[in-house]
Amino acid sequence: MTIAKTLSELARLVEGEVLGDGRVEIRGVASIEQAGPGEITFVAHPRYHSLLSTCKASAVIVETSALLSPVAGGPSYLRVARPYVAFAKILQEFRAPQGHDGKISPQATVHPSAQLAPNVTVFSQVYIGKEVQVGEGCVLYPGVFLGDFVVLGKDCVLHPKVTVSDRCQVGDRVTLHAGVVVGSDGFGYVEEDGQRIKIPQVGIVEIEDDVEIGANSAIDRATLGRTVIGRGTKIDNLVHIAHNVTIGEQSLIIAQAGIAGSTKIGKGVILAGQVGVVNHVEIGDGAIIGPQSGVAQSVPAHAVLSSGLPASPHKQWLRVVMTLPRLPELLNKVKALERKVSRRAQTNKKRGARSHA
């Protein structure tokens, strides 16, 4: 089914102002280089205004400060405070429907004690354990596994082969992409006589509302208590979050990051790609950790830490690596030179004083 909106309707959606024909019909969204008649595109920065001369779109989203006027045969403009945000909202409007039918496949396994709200779509090869609760409007794609006593909120989407293990809780409007595992055992062992003894992991994972977790990420259940993913947090692909970690609201955890056990992440924190965080530390609200950084101690709120391992020319890197073992020796030499310079300065000062006497 083709979706069509007038430019004026889209303006109301994003609280924007139309310059040109508000009645023009928009049926899709495209990049500025590829957009054609019936489509809308966006320009997020004035440096791209030069592309408008060859743009064939019916409408263009621009920033409020843009000094542009529609010309005959050219696109109309939709002026907004934040073009990229408006683009995202309009793109959601034109996203193709997913074809969910609110039916339960006969090839799914649903325990008789499970409670499924109306309009839940369950594809084939889904397993739903005993006393599971699934909220209205949820979609469970093939291969999803919901363990016993799992609670799933409203309008959640679980993509193929997602696992939510026993007793874990998922809020409303949560998206779990393919291969996500929620509630795998935390990595806990204690040593006795050279043997590793497993510590049973008997806690749960609690995922709050409006969270999205990328493909093949793993969220470990708590040893005791809860591992918590805060409301609105977005987690990229291939991320590992260990037992008893707490992540605050509206945080961003980027690909291949790893967070060790019992760490507390504040609100609005950004961990860039391949960041590693040790256990039992705290990262304050609004902190930003650059890619490939190793976080070995607590980080204050709103701190910005640079990348841990920036790329460098190979020969330069070799020289740095070869120098590292000599750093203690070089430090001792520098300290010795500092002491020698200090003694000489004191001697010269005394000589100068005597000469003036």
Secondary structure as GFF3:
##gff-version 3
##sequence-region A 1 357
A	DSSP	beta_strand	5	6	.	.	.	ID=ss1
A	DSSP	alpha_helix	7	14	.	.	.	ID=ss2
A	DSSP	beta_strand	17	19	.	.	.	ID=ss3
A	DSSP	beta_strand	25	26	.	.	.	ID=ss4
A	DSSP	beta_strand	28	29	.	.	.	ID=ss5
A	DSSP	beta_strand	39	42	.	.	.	ID=ss6
A	DSSP	three_ten_helix	46	54	.	.	.	ID=ss7
A	DSSP	beta_strand	59	63	.	.	.	ID=ss8
A	DSSP	beta_strand	76	80	.	.	.	ID=ss9
A	DSSP	alpha_helix	83	93	.	.	.	ID=ss10
A	DSSP	beta_strand	109	110	.	.	.	ID=ss11
A	DSSP	beta_strand	115	116	.	.	.	ID=ss12
A	DSSP	beta_strand	121	122	.	.	.	ID=ss13
A	DSSP	beta_strand	127	128	.	.	.	ID=ss14
A	DSSP	beta_strand	133	134	.	.	.	ID=ss15
A	DSSP	beta_strand	139	140	.	.	.	ID=ss16
A	DSSP	beta_strand	145	146	.	.	.	ID=ss17
A	DSSP	beta_strand	151	152	.	.	.	ID=ss18
A	DSSP	beta_strand	157	158	.	.	.	ID=ss19
A	DSSP	beta_strand	163	164	.	.	.	ID=ss20
A	DSSP	beta_strand	169	170	.	.	.	ID=ss21
A	DSSP	beta_strand	175	176	.	.	.	ID=ss22
A	DSSP	beta_strand	181	184	.	.	.	ID=ss23
A	DSSP	beta_strand	189	192	.	.	.	ID=ss24
A	DSSP	beta_strand	195	198	.	.	.	ID=ss25
A	DSSP	beta_strand	204	207	.	.	.	ID=ss26
A	DSSP	beta_strand	212	213	.	.	.	ID=ss27
A	DSSP	beta_strand	218	220	.	.	.	ID=ss28
A	DSSP	beta_strand	226	229	.	.	.	ID=ss29
A	DSSP	beta_strand	234	235	.	.	.	ID=ss30
A	DSSP	beta_strand	240	241	.	.	.	ID=ss31
A	DSSP	beta_strand	246	247	.	.	.	ID=ss32
A	DSSP	beta_strand	252	253	.	.	.	ID=ss33
A	DSSP	beta_strand	258	259	.	.	.	ID=ss34
A	DSSP	beta_strand	264	265	.	.	.	ID=ss35
A	DSSP	beta_strand	270	271	.	.	.	ID=ss36
A	DSSP	beta_strand	276	277	.	.	.	ID=ss37
A	DSSP	beta_strand	282	283	.	.	.	ID=ss38
A	DSSP	beta_strand	288	289	.	.	.	ID=ss39
A	DSSP	beta_strand	294	295	.	.	.	ID=ss40
A	DSSP	beta_strand	304	305	.	.	.	ID=ss41
A	DSSP	alpha_helix	314	323	.	.	.	ID=ss42
A	DSSP	three_ten_helix	324	326	.	.	.	ID=ss43
A	DSSP	alpha_helix	327	355	.	.	.	ID=ss44
###
